[in-house]
Amino acid sequence: MIKSLLVANRGEIACRIFRTARRMNIRTVAVYSDADANARHVREADEARRLGPAPARESYLNIAALIEAARASGAEAIHPGYGFLAENAQFAEACLAAGLAFVGPPPAAIRAMGSKIRAKTRMQAAGVPVLPGYAGDRQELTQLEREADDLGLPLIIKPASGGGGKGMQIVRQRAELAAALAAARRLAESAFGDGALLLERYLPAPRHVEVQVFADTHSNFLHLGDRDCSIQRRHQKLIEEAPAPALPAEVRERLRAAALVVAREIGYVSAGTVEFLFEGHEFYFMEMNTRLQVEHTVTEAVTGLDLVEWQLRVLAGERLPLAQHEVRLEGHAIEARVNAEDPTRGFLPSAGRLALLEWPVMESVRVDAGFGTGDTVPDSYDSLLGKVIAWAPSRAQAAASLASALTHTYCAGIASNEHWLARILRAPVFLEVRHNIALLDEHLSEFAPPTAVAPEALIFAALAAHSAPTALAGQADSAAPATPMSTPASPWEQRDGFTPNLTAPIAYRFSLHGKHHSLELEYSRGHPAAATIAGDTRRPLAEVQIDPDTVAARIADRRYHARYCIVGVHVYLWLEDEAYDFILDDPRAHEFHATAAVGGLTTPLPGVVVSVPVTVGSKVSAGDVVMVIEAMKMEHTITAPHAGTVKSIHFARGERVPEGSELLELEAK
């Protein structure tokens, strides 16, 4: 068994691998970019080595820097985690050439599945079902257009290399084809260094099912059951579960057998996942991920096994700990990926300092996290903050437990998606297994937060804001949570609007999702006595208690309790399974300034310019693409708000753009 291990990754997967390594008395080595110098995975390792600047190509994708870090730290082996270089045969070969063990399959197996084109051709020959499509060597865009016309629509375009759904484009209309091919190639080259593309017939509403396989160096192969990963957005998995629900027994048996055929065909070793599309009673091979999957946790939950430990034991030359007939699957497990993204703003990635990130602590709930309170989420990498996994005897119980755990996850300072995920887990379409990979494309609005704001939420936001005025006065940019005032030293510090012989109303105005909400808190003898929202019914308050992070009160005849966190002008509030990000609107703090120039376009998030299809003087129509920004591994299209002429362009391809920057100026027609 090795004595030291370097993890060539970051975030939650690095932390998760360290956990098993520590239990096995293996010294751990972290690597980091400048953006991650103070990251959680760096703090949790026994040793950490700098790779380079923030861009992945100069750090986590820099093979030479990783090999040198391993040598300098005395690491005996490298675990690639997932993403970055995890499925890069050249990296695996470089490790072996440097005398380092690679925790994963042999380079030949990685290479066999590294190209979806070669993998599909090989699996078809082995008798594994595949979808019709084009997997040829001719890769000119014009040739791909002709092949697409022959294949027919709808179709899906996939990068031949890489994985994780990155770069995939769905084409439903012929007019979309050329732009989709160009975008897929651009992302494939950027993310994987290989612009080759695969075309496949697109199934509009299949389920995504997969099988966890394992093999050792003694030609022993087994599966550890199946999973369903159909809850996806932009081809990115969000909710995964094991076992895959509502699969006919005969289909499940064939599916698992096909996965083992795939693994044996390429001489696989270590942990791998074979992915399929399932529709009706048929399934079709998609790809094999030659690494540990993000969702390996649900398989661990239903088998009681540690897959990272298995990987390390296989690396040491040991046989698989179990035979196929000894594998036991018990209960049901579901995982949710908590991402730094804003569901109310089209899921724009969010970056910045986490004023608060508190994960749930509940029975049969596991958390694999890469971030916590005080950490900074960089804009250079994907948006995953962590994963919450719930196990229960039944699927319905697991879904309920996970939904509860997500609503007891508290995040402030940046946007996150945990409450949105909880709504999906409680939806009948999910609980009744009527969902497929198109669910979020077709029914996204059904999981939006309530449009009406609970009156109690507004009242509690005002009570919390009143308790920490210094944070809300002139500290709009502060990322540190505010602390409620202690007991005032004199009556002049009470701030309760005291007026002799009269109650004292104090007005508050909040905005939430662009809508304004007004209310008055009424104080009597220094204590909150009532609240009136927008001139509506007066609501008596009693038993008000405000602590550093909680607020409680009896409103009319019912007592409520809420969690809160104040960051600058933001009042984050969690009340009865809903989360609110109120912005206190203080008219005294308004700055009067000239309106931005008409026609200016700004970016809603920081990123890198990957395409500028216009030039100064170009005439555009409303809706035309004027720039494409890549942020957190996703492309975001900036379109013209109206017809006009491009007057100036402020950023070129390859340049980094800060959030809120004016990208170009468009003179109205």
N, C-alpha and C positions, 0 to 999 in steps of 0.2 A: 504493500500500500504506500502511495506517495505520502510525503511529509509536508509538502508545501504546494499551494495552488494559487495561480493568478487567474482572476476572472476578467476577461477582456470585454467588459461591459459596464453598465452603470445602472442606477435606479433600483427598482424593486427586485429584478432578477439577480443582480449582484448580491444584494442583501440576503435573498433567499438561499443562494448557493453557499454564501458564507455561513449561514445558520447550520446547514448540514455538515460542512467542513469542520466547524468548531466542535460539533458533537463527535466527530470522528478523529479529533485531535490533529487536524491538519492545519498548518499555519496558512493564513489567508493574505493575499496581496491584491490590493485594489489599484486601478489605473483611473486617471481623470484628465479631463481637459481643463483649460482655464475657467470655463463656465461652471465646472463642477468642483472647483477647488475645496469648497466647504460642504460638499454634498454628504448626504447620509451614508452612502456606501463607502465613502472615503473614511468617515469617522468609525465605521464598524469593522474595518479590516485591521489586521495586525500591522500592516505596512501599506503605504500608498506611494505610487509613482506617477509623476506628471508625464503626459504624452505630448501635449502641445496646445495650440490655440483652440478656440471653441468649435470651428467648423469640423464636422466629422471626418472629412478627408484628411485633415491635419492632426487628428487625434485618434478616435476610436476605429477609423478605417486605415490607419497608418500601420501597416504590417511591420515595417522595420522598427518603428518606435515600440510596438508591443513586444516584439522579440527581445529588444534591448532591455525593456523594463523587466521582463522575466529573467534575463541573465543577471541583471544588476541586483535583483531581489533574491536570487537563489531559488526561484520557483522551479519545481520539477515538472509541472504540468500547467496547461492553459485550458480553462473552460470558457467557451465562447458565449454562453448564454443563448439568447435569441436575438435576431436582428443583427445589424452591423455585419461582422464577418463570420457569423455562425454557420452559414451555408456557402462559404467560400473555399473551394478546394485548394486554391493557391495558398491561403492562410494555413490550412491544415498541413500542407506539404512543407511550408516554411517552418512550422513548429517542429515537425519531425526532423527536418534537415538540421535544425539547431540543437537537436538532442532533447527536445521537450516533448512530453506526451500530450496528445490532443484528446480532450474529453469529448468524444463523438465518433462518428463513423469514419472509416478509411477514406482518403481523398477520392478514390475511384468511385465509391458509392455516392459521395457528395456531387461529383462531376456527372454521374449518371442521371441524377435528378436535378442538377443545377440548371439545365435547359429544359423548359417545359416541352419544347419541340422534340428533343431527343427522347425525353421521358415518355411522352404520349405515344410516339412511334414504337418504342420498345415494349411498353405495357400492352399495346394493342396486339403485338406479335405474341405476347405471353398469354393472351386470352382474357385480359382484363377489359371490361366494357369501357369504351371512351365515346365522347361526343364527336359528331362529324365536324370537320373544320379544316383549316390550312396550317400545316406545320412544315412548310418547305424552306429551302435554303435561300430562295430569291426573296430579298427583303427590301427592294426598292419600294417606296411609298406608292408609286404608280402600279407596281405589280400587286401589292397588297390590296389596292382598291379593286383591281380586276378580280382577284380571288374572292374578295368580299361580295362583289356582285354575283359571282357564281354560287357562293354559299347561300346568299339570301339573308334577309333581315327578319327578326332582330339578331344581332351577333354581339359578341363580347371580344374586345381586344385585350390581350394580356402580354406584359413583358415576358420574354422567354426565360429570363433570369429573375432571381429574387423571389419575393413572396410577400405575405401580409396584406394582399389586396392592393398594394401600391402600384399606381400607374394604370390600373384597369379602366377601360372605357366601354360603356354600353352604347351601341348605336341602334336606334330604332327607325330613323329617317335617313334616306340616302343623302340628303343635304348636310347631315352631321358627320359624314364619314371622313372627309379629308381632314377636318379640324381635329377629330378624335384620334386619328392615326398620328397626326403631328404631336398632339399632347401626350399620347402614350409613349411615343418614341423619346420625347424630351424628358419625361419623367424616368423612363427606363435607363436612359444614358446617365441622368443625374444621380439616381438612387443606386443603380447596379453596375454602371459602367459598361452596359451591353444594350444596344438599341434594338436587338432582334425582337420581333413580335409574333405572337401566336393568335390566330383567329379561330373562334369556336361558335357553333350555334348557341344562341343564348336561350336558356330556359327561363321564362319570366318569373316563375314562382316555385322553384324547388326548395327543398331543405338542404342545409349544409350539414352532412354527417361525416364523422371521421373515426378512425380506429387507432388506438395507441398500441404500437408494436415495440418489442424489445428483442435484442439478440446479443449473444456473447461471441467470443472468439473460438468457441468449440462447436459452432454450427447449431446451436440451440436457438429456436425462435418461438416466441409466444406473443399473444395479444393480451392486453389488460382492459378489454372492453371497448365500448364505443362512446362517442360524445355527440351532442348536437350543438352547433354554433350558428344557428340560423338568424339570430337577432344581430343584424349587422347594419351599419350605416357607412355608405361609400366603401363597401367591401371590407370594412374594418369590424372585426368581431367585438361585440359589446357584452353579450350575456352568453355563457356557455354552460352546458350541463352534462352530467353523466349519471346513468346511461342515457342514450338517445331515447326520448319517449315515443310511444306509439309506433314503434317499428314492428311489423309482423315478424314472428319468430323465424320463419324461413328466410326472410330478407336479412335479418340480423346475422344469421349463420353464414349466408353467402357473402355478406359484406366483410365479416371478420376473416373468412377464408381468402377472399380476394386481397385483403391487406397483407396477409402473410405471403401470398404469391409475389406481390410487389417487393417485399423485403428480401425474400429469398432470391429473386431474380437479379438483384444488384449486389448480393453478398453483404447485406447490411450488418452493422454492429452498433450497439448502444440504443438509445431511445430515439424513436422516430414516429411520425404521424402520417398516415395515409388518408387523404381527404377525397370525399366523393360528393357529387350532387345526387340527391334522391328525389324522385318524382313518381307518383303512382306506386308501382311495385318494382321499379327499376332504379339502378344506381349507375353512375358513370364516374370513372377515375378523373380527378382534377390534377392532383400533384401530391408529391410526398415531401414533407418538411423534414429535412435530415438534421434534426436538432430537437432540443427540449421545447415544447410548446408553452406559450403563455398560460394556456388553460390546463396544463398538466396537473394543477392543484385539485381539480374535481375528480380526476382519476385516482389521485392519492387519497382523497376523502372516502371514496367508495371501496377502495382496496385495502386501505390501511398501510400502504407502502410508501417509501421515500424514494422517488425516482432518481433524484440526484445521488443518493447513496448507491443505488443500483448502477448508475453510470460509473461511479468511482470504483466500485468493485469489479465491474466488467473491465475497466481500464487496467486494473491490477491483475487481470488474467483469470479471475474467478468465473465459475459457471453461474448461470442465472440462479438466484436463490430458490425459485419455485419452478415446478413443471406446470404445463397448461392446466391439467386437471386439479392442481392445488390452488389455483387463483380463485378467490372468492370475491364477489361483488355484493355489497350490502348497502341498502338504502339508496338515497338520491342526493346528489350535490349540485349546486348551482353557483356559478361565479359571475360577478359583475365587475367590469373594468371602470374604475373611477378616473375620469380624465379631466384635465384642466381645459375645459371648453365651455362655451356659453350656449345652452340650448335655446335661450330667448333671442339670440343674435345669430341664428343660422349656424350654430355650433362653431363659432369662431374660436380658434385656440386662444388660451389665456396664459400669460406669463407674468412673473413678478414674485414679490415676497409673500409668503404665507403667514399672515398675521395669526391665523389659527388653522390647524388641521389636526383634529382629534378623531381617531379611528374608534370604532365600536369595540367594546369588550363584552361579549355575550357567549353563552354556552353553545357549543358546536358551531361557532363562527370563527373563521380564520382570516387573518389579514396579512397580506404580503405587500408591504408599503415601501416606497422609495423616498418618500418625503414626509415631513412632519412640521409642526409649528416652528416658525422661524426660518425654515429653509426657503431658498429661492428657486423658482421654476424657470429655467432658461428657455429662450425661444428657439434654440438651435436644434432641438431633438423632438421626439414624439411627445404627446401630451399626457401619457399615462402617469398618474400619481400613485396608484396602488390598486390592489384587487381585494375584494371582499368575497369570501366563500362561505356558504352555509351548507351544512349536512343535516339531514333528517331522515327518519324512516320512510317517508313518502315524499313524492314530488311536490304536492300541495303544501306540505309542512315546510319543506326546504325553501319554497318560493316565499312563503309568509315570513319565515325567519330572516331571509336575506333582505326582503323589503324593509323589515323593521330595523335591521342592522344599518341599512343605507340611510334611513331617516334619523338614525342616531350617529351619523357621521357629520362632523361640524367643520366646515371649510369657510374661511374668510380671508379676504385680501385679493383673491383671484376668483374667477368663475369656475364652477365645476358641475358635474352632471349627475350626482348621486341621487337626488330626489326625482329627476326625470327617469332614471333607471328603475326606481322603486315603483313608479306608476306603471311601467311596462310589466313588472313582475306581478302586479295586482290586477292586470287587465284580463278579462275573460278570454280574449283571443289567445293569450299566452297560456293561461291555466288549462284551457281546453285543447291545447296543441293544434290550434288552427292557424298558426303562424308559419311563415316561410321567409326566405331572404328578402322578399319584396315588402315585408310588413311596414318597415319604417319609411320606405319610399311612398307607399300608398296611404298610410294612415298616420303620418307623423303628427298631424294636428291633434289627434285624439290623446296624445300624451303630454300636451302642453299644460303648463300650470294654470290653475283657475284664473279667470279674468277678473273676478271680483276679489277684493282684498277683505279678509276677515276684519271686522271692526276691532276685535280684541288685539289683532296684530298691530294695528295703527296705535292703539292706546299704549301697548307695551313698548313700541318703538319710541313713543314720546317720553314715557317714563324712563327708559334707558338713556335717551339723549339728554334728558334733564339732569341725569345723575353724573354726566361726564361732559360738562360744557367746554372745558379747556381743549378737549380733543376736537370739538366741532367748531372752534372759532379760529380760523386762520391756519388750520393744519390739514387742508384738503389733500395734500400729497403724502401725508405721513402714512407709513405702512404698519406702524406699531399700534397695537390695540390700546384703547384709552382705559384708564382706571377711574371708577366712580369716585366722587368726592367723599372724603371722610366727614365726620360730623363737623359742621362749621364752628369756628371759634367764636363767632359773634353773630347777632341777628342780621347784620349787613351782608353776610355771606350766604344767607339762606337761599336767595334767588327765587323766592316763592311769590313775588309780586305783592307783598304784604301791603294792604291798605286798611287803615283803622276801621273796624266795625263792618267790613265788607269782605266777601270772598274775592279771590284774585284769579282771574282767567289769564292763562299764558298760551299764546297761539303757536302752533307748529304747522309747518307745511313740508310734506315729503313728496318725492317723486319715485315712482316704481314703474319700470318698463315704459317710460315716457309719459305716464299719466300722473297728474298731481292730485294729492289728497291733503285736505286741511282738517285740523281739529284743534280744540281748546282743552287744556287741562285746567281744572278749577281747583285752586288750593284754599284750604281753610285751616287757620291756625298752624300753618307750616306743613300741612300734610295734603297729599292729593285726595280730593273729595269726590270729583266727578269728571267725566269727559264728554264732550259734545263733538261729534264728527260732522263737518260741513253743515253746521246749523241744524242737524237732525236731532233725534231724541237724546236727551240728557241721560247719561248712564252713570249711576252712582258707583263710586269706588270705595273699597274698604280692605283692610288687612293687607295693605300694600307693603311689599318687602323687596328691596333692591340690593342684590349682592354683586360682587365683582363680575360675575358672568351669568347670573340668573335674575329674573324678575318674576314676582308672583303677586296676584291680587284677586280679590273677589269683585266681580263685575256683575251687578244686579244680584242674582241668587246663586251664581256659579263661580267657583274658584278656578283660576287658570295659572299655569306655570310655563315659563318660556326660557330659553337660552338666548343669550345675545352676545355680540362682540362689536365694538365700535372702532372703526378704522377711518381716521380722517372724517369726512362728511358722510361716510357710509355707516348705516346702522344695520348690521346683520342680525336677523332674528329667526329663531326656529320655534315654531308653535304648532302642535298637533299635526305632525307629519308633513308640514309645509315649511319651506325656507323662503325668506324674504331678504332682499338687498335694498333697503330704503336709502335714499339720498336726502339728507336734510337740506332743504332749500331756505337759506337765510337771506332775505332780501337785502340786509345790511352788508352782506359779503359780496354782493354782485359787483363785478367789474364792468365798467362801461367802456366798450371798445368798438372800433369800426368793424363792420361785418366783413367776413372774408370775401375776397374778390369773387365775383360771380363767375362761374365756370371752373373754379378750382376743384380738383378731385383729390381726395385724401385716402390714405390706406387705413383700414380699421384695425390693423395689427402689424407688428414688426415682422420683417421678412426679407427675402432676397428677390430681386427682379429676375425673372427667368425668360420673359418675352416682352418685347415692345413692338407690336405689329403696326404702329403708326409712326410717322415722322412729322416734323414741324411743317405745317402747311396742308397736312392730310385733312380731307373732308370726311366726316363721319356722320352716321345716323344714330338716333337714340338706340341704345342697346348694343352698339358695336363694341367689340373688345378693344381696349386701348392699352392695357397692360395686364400682365399675369404675375402675381406675387406667390412665391413658395414660402410657406411658414409651417414649421412643425411637421414637415414631410407631406404637406398637402398643398395643392395649387388653389389659388383664389383669384378669380377673374374680376378685373375692374372694367366696368362698361361705361360708355358715354351716357350721361343722364338726359342728354338732348342732342339734337343735330347741331353741327357747327364745324369750326376749323380749329385744328390743333395749333395753338399759339406758341407754346413752349413745353419742353419735356425736361423734368428736373432730375430724373434718374435713368441710368443706362442698364442694360442687361448685365447681371452679375453683381450689381451694387446692393449693399444692405440698406434697407429703408426703415427708419424708426417709426413707431406707431404714431398715427396722426399726421404724417408728413404729406405735404402737397406733392402729388406725383407729376401732374402736368396741368396746363391751363387750356381750357377749351372756350373759344370765343363763339357765342351763340350765333346761329344762322340768322 
